C-alpha cells in the first residue's frame, strides 16, 4: 500500500505537459538582473560596484546575517548598475544588473561531467562551509539557506534525512526530469547532506506518478543500505514538509515546531543536486532547471536557466506567449503567485513559469458559504479555514493565534475545494500578515 499523509489533501488535475522533455540549456541573455535577496532572511550585501568586470561564479553579494545567503554572478561581463527592480512578489528590491560579455568562468569551477563520488575525506564542517559559500538555498520554493538547515542545534539529533522528490504541484516537472538525467549526482548530494546533518538514514520520497524516476533511483540506491526510495500516493500537498515526514517515517511535527523536533531534516531533490555541484565541483548556485508550461504553450519545456535571466526569454524559448494567455504565474497553480511583468528575472526560487489561459485565469463567482465544512475536510493541517476567514474579515487578528493560523502552509487546498468559490487562502494570508505584525510589535 502506498504511503501518504492522513489529514486532508486534494487531487487537482496534474497537467504534466512537459513530463519527459529533456532539459534544454537556454541561450544567455544580453543582460541579467540578479536580486540580492533570493532567500529567506537578510538580503545579501553587494561587494561589487558599477563598472566592475565579473566572471561566472564570482561572489557579487555577501550574506548579511545568520539566515542569509551569498549571491554569485551567473554570467561574465560588466556591472552596469545596482538599482531597485520589480521582482516576482510585485515589490521592488535591490538587484545587480550585469551586461553579458562572453561566458568566462572562474577557473576553480569544475565544468566536466565526470561524476565525483568520494566523500570520505571531507568533513561535515567543510561540507556546510562549502554549501554556505556557494549560496545554496532550498530549491523547492521556500529558499531557506541550506547550511543553516543542516546545522543541527545543540540537544537535537537528526535521525532521518528526507529528500523531497514529490513535485506534487500540477504542471511542474523540473524535479522529475532532473532525477532522470542527474540521478547519480543526486545520490552523492544526498549523501553529502546526510554526512553534514549526521543523519542515520536517507529516504527519497517520490509520488507514484513518476514510476521511471522511482525505478531509476531505487537502482542507484541499491548499493547503499541506508538509502530507501519511498513510493508515495499521488495527493496534494504531499510535498509539504510536515505531510512528507508523516507519510515517510510516521512522525508528526508539533504545532509551531520544526522537522528537527522529530529528528528529521527535509531537503528538495534539486537542492541535493546543487549541493553535489557546490561540494564536488566548486560550483555556486548560478543556474537551475525551470519548467515553462501551460495548456496553450507551443513547446512545454524544462530549461536550464542562469539566475537573473528575464522570464520573457524563457517564454520565447517555449514557443512564445500564446494569444489566449490571461495570467503568468511564478511557480505552480496551487502555491505560485501571479506576476505583473514578465521582464522579471529568474531567481533561485523559480521552479516554474505557468501561462494560464484567459478563461481559466478568471476567479469563479463567489457565493455565500453553505457551512459544508469541505475546507476543513481538505486542510492538511487540520485547521478551520472558514472560521479563520470570518475572523480575519472582522479584524480579529490577534485571536487567530489560538486558531493556529501560523501553522497554515498556504497550500490552497481550502480555496480549491470550496464549492462556493470563496478565496479562503486570501483571507488566511491577510490574517497571518496582520498577526505577524502584532507579534513583531510586541517583541520589539
Secondary structure, 3 states (H helix, E strand, C coil): CCECCCCCCECCCCCCCCCCCCEEECCCCCEEEEECCCCCCCCCEECCCCCCEECECCEEEECCCCCCCCEECCCCEEEEEEEEEECCCCCEEEEEEEEECCCCECCCCCCCCCCCCCCCCCCHHHHHHHHHHCCCECCCCCCCEHHHHCCCCCCCCCCEEEEECCCCCCCCCHHHHHHHHCHHHHHHHHHHHHHHHCCCEEEEEEECCCHHHHHHHHHHHCCCCCEEEEEECCCECCCCHHHHHHHHHCCCCCCCCCHHHHCEEEEEHHHHHHHHHHHHHCCCCCEEEEEEECCCCCCCEEEEEECCCEHHHHHHHCCCCCCCEEEEEECCCCCCEECCCCCCECCCCCCEEEEEEHHHHCCCCCCCCCCCCHHHHHCCCCCCHHHHHHHHHCCCCHHHHHHCHHHCCCCCHHHHHCCCCCCHHHHHHHHHHHHHHHHHHHHC
